[in-house]
């Protein structure tokens, strides 16, 4: 892609995510989406930039705040919204909901509700690729709260010992639910922890989509050319609360407003206008396309069908001990 094509793609990806997430908040308020809902508003530059550095065949593992990753890795917005509506047409047949988006066809392996739960999965996928002599990368996204979990340390240690092709992508938005990073971890430079396992690291501005793209490209190239894992800390910020149930009493409104001035979409749009990479008409067209996609996705989800009662036991496993008694 030339500079204009890449700029259009990066901006389009961020706008598509933003409009989808804003619509999800609206639909949740209308009780059309139920259960937990963790929105990604403010962090769009991370997946928009980093996923573009991967290639078809690579795998992606994400957290419960994964709508953006699923969309940009190739799951249709229609399938995502339908999943959140609990419809059979959803990517997980309506059984997973917001936190459990999944699609084997694109090698998108969650949607994991357990903090740090995706890291061992990523190590396992990378081990399988290694044993099958597949030159593929597994990108594993997780928040800074996961760094305090044992699974983080076990996975990074194993990835380095076995030289597994995992790109560990830490989305540091400064708050693990309602706890500030500086109140939960004595070492707030998370690259130091990864480096202690002899893993090469980078820390980048997660509000700059170009920086995210460059960092991920460097990480993926390192893995493909040299083998072994790579760790990137994307320093970003979520503009909304942790979830729709969160009263958000743990951070000052002035802090949120200060970060809003660094909105990745606004910043990138203004940059593209200044350097002539995109025009105002280009940006308007991107916005219009995203709005149409959201409208079509919601209509698709609303027209979908709920699970048939006769299928409620489908894919539900029974322990062997119960089957033999």
C-alpha positions in Angstrom: 0.0 0.0 0.0 1.1 3.5 -0.7 0.9 6.2 2.0 -2.6 7.4 1.0 -4.0 3.8 0.9 -2.4 3.0 4.3 -3.7 6.2 5.8 -7.2 5.6 4.5 -7.2 2.0 5.8 -5.9 3.0 9.3 -8.4 5.8 9.7 -11.3 3.7 8.3 -10.4 0.9 10.8 -10.4 3.3 13.7 -13.7 5.0 12.7 -15.4 1.7 12.1 -14.5 0.6 15.6 -15.5 3.9 17.2 -18.9 3.9 15.5 -19.6 0.3 16.3 -18.7 0.8 20.0 -20.8 4.0 20.3 -23.7 2.1 18.8 -23.2 -0.8 21.2 -23.5 1.6 24.1 -26.8 2.9 22.7 -28.1 -0.6 22.1 -27.2 -1.5 25.7 -29.2 1.4 27.0 -32.1 0.1 25.0 -31.6 -3.4 26.6 -31.0 -4.9 23.2 -27.6 -6.0 24.4 -27.6 -7.7 27.8 -24.9 -8.9 30.2 -21.4 -7.5 30.3 -20.2 -5.0 27.8 -16.6 -3.6 27.8 -16.1 -0.8 25.3 -12.9 0.2 23.5 -13.5 3.9 22.9 -10.2 5.7 22.9 -7.9 2.7 22.3 -8.7 2.3 18.6 -5.2 3.0 17.4 -3.8 -0.1 19.0 -5.6 -2.8 16.9 -6.0 -0.6 13.9 -2.2 -0.2 13.7 -0.9 -3.4 15.1 -3.2 -5.9 13.3 -2.2 -4.4 9.9 1.3 -5.6 10.6 0.1 -9.3 10.6 -0.6 -11.5 7.6 -3.4 -13.9 6.8 -2.8 -17.2 8.6 -1.5 -15.5 11.8 -3.6 -16.0 14.9 -5.1 -13.4 17.3 -6.0 -14.0 20.9 -7.8 -11.1 22.8 -9.4 -10.2 26.1 -13.1 -9.5 27.0 -12.6 -6.0 25.5 -12.2 -7.5 22.1 -14.9 -6.1 19.7 -12.3 -4.0 17.9 -9.8 -6.9 17.4 -12.6 -9.2 16.1 -13.8 -6.7 13.6 -10.4 -5.7 12.3 -9.2 -9.2 12.1 -12.1 -10.1 9.7 -15.2 -11.1 11.6 -18.0 -9.2 10.1 -19.7 -6.4 12.0 -23.0 -8.2 11.4 -21.8 -11.4 13.1 -20.4 -9.3 16.0 -23.6 -7.4 16.7 -25.7 -10.5 16.2 -23.6 -12.2 18.8 -24.2 -9.4 21.3 -27.9 -9.7 20.5 -27.8 -13.4 21.4 -28.8 -14.4 17.9 -27.8 -17.7 16.1 -26.3 -15.6 13.3 -23.6 -14.4 15.7 -20.1 -15.6 15.4 -20.6 -17.8 18.5 -24.2 -18.6 17.7 -25.3 -16.1 20.3 -24.0 -18.2 23.1 -20.9 -16.2 23.9 -22.0 -12.6 23.8 -19.8 -9.6 24.1 -16.9 -11.3 25.9 -16.6 -14.4 23.9 -16.3 -13.6 20.2 -14.6 -16.4 18.3 -14.0 -17.5 14.7 -11.9 -20.4 13.8 -12.0 -19.5 10.1 -10.0 -16.3 10.7 -8.0 -17.8 13.6 -9.5 -15.4 16.1 -9.4 -17.3 19.4 -11.3 -15.1 21.8 -12.6 -13.2 23.6 -11.3 -14.5 27.0 -13.2 -13.4 30.1 -10.4 -14.5 32.6 -7.7 -11.9 33.1 -4.5 -13.3 31.5 -6.5 -16.3 30.3 -5.4 -15.8 26.7 -1.7 -15.9 27.3 -1.4 -19.6 27.8 -3.7 -20.1 24.8 -1.4 -18.0 22.7 1.6 -20.0 23.8 -0.2 -23.2 22.9 -1.2 -22.0 19.5 2.4 -20.8 18.8 3.7 -24.2 20.0 1.4 -26.0 17.6 2.6 -23.8 14.7 6.2 -24.5 15.7 5.7 -28.2 15.8 3.9 -28.1 12.4 6.8 -26.0 10.9 4.3 -23.1 10.2 6.0 -19.7 10.0 3.1 -17.9 11.6 2.7 -15.3 14.4 0.2 -15.4 17.2 -0.6 -12.0 18.5 -1.9 -12.0 22.1 -3.6 -8.9 23.5 -4.1 -8.3 27.2 -4.4 -5.4 29.6 -1.7 -4.3 32.1 -3.7 -6.0 34.9 -2.8 -9.3 33.4 0.9 -8.6 34.1 0.2 -9.2 37.8 -1.1 -12.7 37.1 0.9 -15.9 37.3 -0.2 -16.9 33.8 1.6 -13.9 32.4 5.0 -14.9 33.9 4.5 -18.6 33.1 3.6 -17.9 29.5 6.5 -15.4 28.8 9.0 -17.7 30.5 7.8 -20.7 28.4 7.7 -18.6 25.2 11.3 -17.6 25.6 12.6 -21.1 26.7 10.8 -22.7 23.8 11.3 -19.8 21.4 7.6 -19.6 20.6 6.4 -17.1 17.9 4.2 -15.0 20.1 3.8 -11.2 19.9 2.7 -10.2 23.4 0.7 -7.0 23.0 0.0 -5.3 26.4 -2.7 -2.7 26.2 -1.8 -0.5 29.1 -4.7 1.8 29.7 -3.5 2.6 33.3 -6.5 1.0 35.1 -7.1 -2.7 35.8 -10.8 -2.3 36.3 -10.8 0.4 38.9 -7.2 0.1 40.2 -4.5 2.4 39.0 -1.4 0.8 37.7 0.8 2.6 40.2 -1.3 1.3 43.1 -1.1 -2.4 42.0 2.4 -2.9 40.6 5.7 -1.7 42.1 7.3 -1.6 38.6 5.1 0.4 36.2 7.5 0.1 33.2 6.0 -3.2 32.0 8.8 -3.7 29.4 11.1 -4.3 32.3 9.1 -7.3 33.4 9.1 -8.8 29.9 12.8 -8.1 29.5 13.5 -10.1 32.7 12.6 -13.1 30.6 15.2 -12.1 27.9 12.4 -11.1 25.6 13.0 -8.1 23.2 10.6 -5.3 24.0 9.2 -2.0 22.8 7.0 0.7 24.5 5.0 2.9 22.2 2.4 5.6 22.2 -0.8 3.7 21.9 -2.7 6.8 20.9 -0.6 7.1 17.7 -1.8 4.6 15.0 1.4 5.0 13.0 3.5 4.2 16.0 1.4 1.1 16.7 1.7 0.0 13.2 5.5 0.5 13.1 6.0 -1.3 16.5 3.9 -4.3 15.5 5.7 -4.6 12.2 9.0 -4.5 13.9 7.8 -7.2 16.4 6.3 -9.4 13.7 9.4 -9.1 11.5 11.6 -10.0 14.5 9.6 -13.1 15.2 9.5 -14.3 11.6 13.2 -13.6 10.9 14.8 -14.5 14.3 12.3 -16.7 16.0 11.1 -16.4 19.6 8.6 -14.0 21.2 8.4 -10.2 21.2 6.7 -7.9 23.8 5.1 -4.5 23.0 3.6 -2.2 25.6 1.0 0.0 24.0 0.4 3.0 26.3 -3.2 3.9 25.7 -6.3 5.0 27.6 -10.0 4.1 27.5 -12.4 7.1 27.5 -15.3 5.2 28.9 -15.7 3.3 32.2 -14.3 -0.3 32.6 -17.8 -1.7 31.7 -21.4 -0.6 31.5 -21.8 -1.5 35.2 -18.9 0.7 36.3 -19.8 3.9 38.2 -16.2 5.1 37.5 -15.4 6.6 40.9 -11.7 5.8 40.8 -10.4 8.4 38.4 -10.7 12.1 38.0 -12.9 13.5 35.3 -10.2 16.1 34.5 -7.8 13.2 33.7 -10.3 11.6 31.3 -10.8 15.0 29.6 -7.1 15.5 29.3 -6.7 12.2 27.5 -9.7 13.0 25.2 -7.6 15.8 23.8 -5.3 13.0 22.5 -8.1 11.2 20.7 -6.3 8.9 18.2 -9.0 9.5 15.5 -8.9 13.2 15.7 -5.2 13.4 15.9 -4.6 11.1 12.9 -7.3 12.9 10.8 -5.7 16.3 11.5 -2.3 14.9 10.6 -3.5 13.5 7.3 -5.2 16.8 6.4 -2.0 18.7 7.2 0.3 16.6 5.1 -2.2 16.1 2.3 -2.4 12.4 2.6 -6.2 12.6 2.9 -8.8 15.3 2.0 -11.8 16.4 3.9 -14.0 14.5 1.4 -12.0 11.4 2.0 -12.6 11.6 5.7 -16.3 12.3 5.2 -16.6 9.3 3.0 -14.9 7.1 5.6 -17.4 8.3 8.2 -20.4 7.7 5.9 -19.2 4.2 5.1 -18.9 3.4 8.8 -22.3 4.7 9.6 -23.8 2.5 6.8 -22.0 -0.5 8.0 -23.3 0.0 11.5 -26.9 0.5 10.3 -26.7 -2.6 8.2 -25.2 -4.7 11.1 -27.9 -3.6 13.5 -30.7 -4.4 11.0 -29.1 -7.8 10.4 -28.9 -8.6 14.2 -32.5 -7.5 14.8 -33.7 -9.7 12.0 -31.8 -12.7 13.4 -33.2 -15.7 15.2 -32.8 -16.7 18.8 -31.6 -20.2 19.7 -34.2 -22.9 19.3 -35.1 -24.6 22.6 -34.4 -28.0 21.1 -30.8 -26.8 20.5 -30.1 -25.7 24.1 -28.0 -28.8 24.8 -26.1 -28.5 21.6 -22.3 -28.3 22.1 -22.8 -28.8 25.9 -20.4 -31.5 27.1 -21.3 -34.0 29.8 -18.5 -35.4 32.1 -17.6 -38.9 31.3 -18.3 -40.0 34.8 -21.9 -38.9 34.5 -22.3 -40.7 31.2 -21.3 -44.0 32.7 -23.5 -43.9 35.8 
